[in-house]
Amino acid sequence: MTSEVIDTMTPRTRRFRCTPTTTVRRSTMAASPALTAAPTSERTLRRVLAADALVGLVAALGLLAATGLYARLTGLPEQVLRVVGLALIGYVVALVWTSRARPLRRRAVRALVVANWAWVAASAVLIVTTPATPFGVAYVIGQAVVVAGFAVAEARGLARLPDSSAP
C-alpha cells in the first residue's frame, strides 16, 4: 500500500515529503526528555504563578471592595483588611512581572515563595493575636492553606527548572 502511494507521487511532491530518516530523527527528538523538560516545567511554573496572581487579585478586590463586610464576618479590623488588600495588589504585580519575564528569574520566583511562606506565618500570628470570629478563623486558615499550596507548587516548579535558566 505504501509503495503504491509513493509511486503515485510526482518528483515535485516527493521533494517536500518527509523521508523515513527525517521522520525517525523528528520522533527521536520529540521523545527526548532533555529537550522537552525545560519548556514544560517552565510553562507549568508560569501557569502556577498566573494562578497565584489571579487568586490574589480576586482576594484583593474582594477585600478592598467590601472591607466593612469582611470585617463584620471575620471580626478582623477594617484597617488590617485594607492594608492586606493593598499589599495583595503589590504582590499580584510582582507575580505578573515574574511570570512574564523571559527567561524566568530564579531569584524573583524564590522571593515569591518566601513571601508566600511569610503570608502563612503572618496568618498564624493573626489568628493568635486578633479576636476573630469562628468564620474569621476558618477564613484565615483556608486562605493560608491555599497560599501554602502555591508556595509548595512554586518551589517545586523552581526546582524543576533546568540549570541553564537565569539566576
C-alpha positions in Angstrom: 0.0 0.0 0.0 2.7 2.5 0.9 4.7 1.7 -2.2 1.6 2.5 -4.3 1.2 5.9 -2.7 4.9 6.7 -3.2 4.7 5.6 -6.8 1.8 7.9 -7.5 3.7 10.9 -6.2 5.3 13.2 -8.8 9.0 14.1 -8.3 8.0 17.5 -7.2 5.8 16.3 -4.4 8.4 13.7 -3.3 10.8 16.5 -2.6 8.6 18.0 0.1 7.7 14.8 1.9 9.5 13.6 4.9 11.8 10.7 4.3 12.0 7.8 6.8 15.2 9.2 8.1 13.8 12.6 8.9 10.7 11.0 10.5 12.9 8.9 12.8 15.0 12.0 13.7 11.9 14.0 14.5 10.3 11.3 16.6 13.6 10.8 18.5 13.9 14.5 19.2 10.3 14.8 20.3 10.6 11.9 22.7 13.9 13.2 24.3 13.1 14.3 27.9 16.1 16.6 27.9 14.6 18.6 25.0 11.0 18.7 26.4 11.6 19.0 30.1 12.7 22.6 30.2 9.8 24.2 28.3 7.2 22.1 30.1 8.5 22.8 33.6 8.9 26.5 32.8 5.4 26.6 31.3 3.9 24.9 34.3 5.7 27.3 36.7 4.4 30.2 34.7 0.9 28.8 35.0 1.2 28.3 38.7 2.4 31.9 39.1 -0.5 33.2 36.9 -3.0 31.2 39.0 -1.5 32.6 42.2 -1.8 36.1 40.7 -5.5 35.5 39.7 -6.4 34.2 43.2 -4.5 37.1 44.8 -6.3 39.7 42.6 -9.7 38.3 43.4 -8.9 38.3 47.1 -7.5 41.9 46.9 -10.5 43.2 45.0 -12.9 41.5 47.4 -11.1 42.9 50.5 -10.9 46.4 49.1 -14.5 46.5 47.7 -16.2 45.0 50.8 -13.8 45.8 53.7 -16.7 46.5 56.1 -18.5 43.2 55.2 -15.3 41.2 55.6 -14.6 43.0 59.0 -18.1 42.1 60.3 -17.9 38.5 59.1 -14.3 37.8 60.3 -14.0 40.0 63.3 -10.8 41.4 61.9 -10.1 45.2 62.0 -11.0 47.1 58.8 -7.6 48.8 58.8 -5.9 45.4 58.7 -8.1 44.2 55.9 -7.5 47.3 53.9 -3.7 47.0 54.3 -3.8 43.4 53.3 -5.9 44.2 50.2 -3.4 46.9 49.1 -0.4 44.5 49.9 -2.0 41.9 47.7 -2.2 44.3 44.8 1.5 44.8 45.1 2.1 41.1 45.3 -0.1 40.5 42.2 2.0 43.0 40.2 5.2 41.1 41.3 3.6 37.8 40.3 2.6 39.0 36.9 6.0 40.7 36.3 7.8 37.5 37.3 5.6 35.1 35.3 6.1 37.2 32.1 9.9 37.5 32.4 11.9 35.7 29.7 13.6 33.7 30.9 12.1 33.2 34.4 14.2 34.8 37.0 15.0 32.2 39.8 15.6 34.9 42.4 12.3 36.5 41.8 10.4 33.2 42.0 12.4 32.3 45.2 11.3 35.7 46.7 7.7 34.9 45.8 7.9 31.5 47.5 9.4 33.2 50.6 6.6 35.8 50.5 4.0 33.1 50.4 5.5 31.3 53.4 5.7 34.7 55.2 2.0 35.1 54.5 1.2 31.7 56.0 3.2 32.6 59.1 1.5 36.0 59.4 -1.8 34.3 59.1 -1.0 32.1 62.1 0.1 35.2 64.1 -3.1 37.0 63.1 -5.3 34.1 64.4 -3.4 34.1 67.7 -3.3 37.8 68.3 -6.6 39.0 67.0 -10.1 38.1 68.3 -11.6 36.7 65.1 -15.0 35.1 64.7 -15.2 31.4 64.1 -15.8 32.3 60.4 -12.8 34.6 60.5 -10.5 31.8 61.9 -11.8 29.4 59.2 -11.3 32.1 56.5 -7.7 32.9 57.6 -6.8 29.2 57.9 -8.4 28.5 54.5 -6.5 31.2 52.7 -3.3 30.2 54.5 -3.7 26.6 53.2 -4.2 27.9 49.6 -1.2 30.2 49.9 0.9 27.3 51.3 -0.2 25.2 48.3 1.0 27.9 45.9 4.3 28.1 47.9 4.9 24.4 47.5 3.9 24.3 43.8 6.1 27.3 43.0 9.1 25.8 44.9 8.7 22.5 43.1 8.4 24.3 39.8 11.5 26.2 40.6 13.4 23.0 41.5 12.4 21.5 38.1 13.8 24.4 36.1 16.9 23.4 34.2 20.2 24.8 35.5 20.6 27.0 32.4 17.7 29.2 33.5 18.5 32.8 34.5 19.6 33.4 38.2 
